[in-house]
Amino acid sequence: MHAGNLKHLVDIQHQVTTQDALGQVVGAWATLCSVWADIRLPSGLEQLRGDAFVSRTRASIRIRHRSDITAGMRVLIGLAVYDIEAVLSDTARREFVDLACKAVQ
């Protein structure tokens, strides 16, 4: 994998549980790592639902190979948030991982 293709610095987050000021257990997002990525936005869809337009954006995010990333985590690209739906690993060469994501509205 050529480093020149990895042009975007993204944060990968996972969900953790913490306690708030009252001692209640709450879920929060914590940054697992910051990595360089190649981002592709292969599709977008806009449709009318219940008198309102709803848009969906999908992204394919390629990063260097890591084994600690799973579906259910999320990726931050600037202010945009993407949920990771699937982790597609290059099992033959263990060179990269493709993250199939959808934008969070």
C-alpha atoms as one frame of an Amber mdcrd trajectory, in Angstrom:
protein
   0.000   0.000   0.000   1.444   3.338  -1.026   1.491   6.017   1.643   0.495
   8.614  -0.965  -3.006   7.117  -1.162  -3.605   7.677   2.559  -4.440  11.389
   2.490  -6.946  11.832   5.315  -6.301  11.629   9.056  -9.321   9.996  10.714
 -10.202   8.971  14.266 -11.626   5.538  14.996 -13.771   5.407  18.109 -15.277
   2.625  20.190 -18.031   2.741  22.775 -17.132   2.689  26.456 -19.132   2.975
  29.654 -18.404   5.684  32.181 -20.131   7.285  35.138 -21.703  10.729  35.076
 -21.667  13.247  37.932 -24.526  11.415  39.678 -22.804   8.029  39.460 -25.087
   6.709  36.705 -23.522   4.428  34.098 -23.652   6.073  30.656 -22.275   5.159
  27.256 -19.692   7.375  25.602 -17.344   7.276  22.618 -13.578   7.136  23.141
 -10.890   7.406  20.482  -9.191   4.068  19.859  -6.678   5.407  17.328  -5.956
   8.070  14.730  -4.884   6.665  11.369  -4.282   7.820   7.805  -6.940   6.675
   5.355  -8.070   6.641   1.742 -11.746   7.644   1.650 -14.112   6.774  -1.169
 -17.753   7.854  -1.258 -19.202   5.363  -3.757 -22.896   6.069  -3.251 -25.454
   8.431  -1.896 -29.234   8.257  -1.830 -31.898  10.849  -1.183 -35.538   9.904
  -0.845 -38.811  11.275   0.444 -40.086   9.732   3.674 -42.976  11.136   5.664
 -42.961  14.544   3.935 -39.227  14.991   4.533 -36.159  14.253   2.458 -33.819
  11.675   3.970 -30.299  11.266   2.619 -27.957   8.346   3.094 -24.275   8.372
   2.316 -22.067   5.308   2.193 -18.285   5.352   2.336 -15.441   2.912   1.892
 -12.497   3.808   4.089  -9.195   1.991   3.527  -6.547   1.994   6.262  -3.400
   0.012   6.982  -4.042  -3.447   8.397  -5.252  -3.559  12.008  -6.921  -6.417
  13.835  -8.540  -4.399  16.637 -11.281  -2.700  14.590 -14.784  -4.191  14.537
 -18.242  -3.408  13.234 -20.109  -1.201  15.666 -17.244   1.263  16.009 -17.303
   4.607  14.230 -15.016   6.830  12.164 -14.708  10.604  12.502 -13.655  12.494
   9.393 -13.490  16.091  10.507 -17.021  16.773  11.770 -18.601  13.917   9.796
 -19.427  10.700  11.668 -19.620   7.304   9.957 -20.782   4.047  11.579 -18.680
   1.010  10.643 -21.009  -1.668   9.274 -18.405  -4.183   8.112 -14.644  -4.708
   8.334 -13.216  -6.249   5.167  -9.675  -7.439   5.746  -7.020  -8.236   3.139
  -6.400 -11.702   4.578  -3.937 -12.767   1.860  -1.304 -10.071   2.372  -2.525
  -8.377   5.588  -1.742  -5.034   3.994  -4.990  -3.075   4.408  -8.497  -3.100
   5.875 -11.565  -1.672   4.124 -14.245  -0.261   6.413 -17.754  -0.276   4.903
 -19.477   2.691   6.556 -22.648   4.740   6.501 -22.997   8.383   7.492 -24.757
   9.206  10.745 -27.426  11.876  10.363
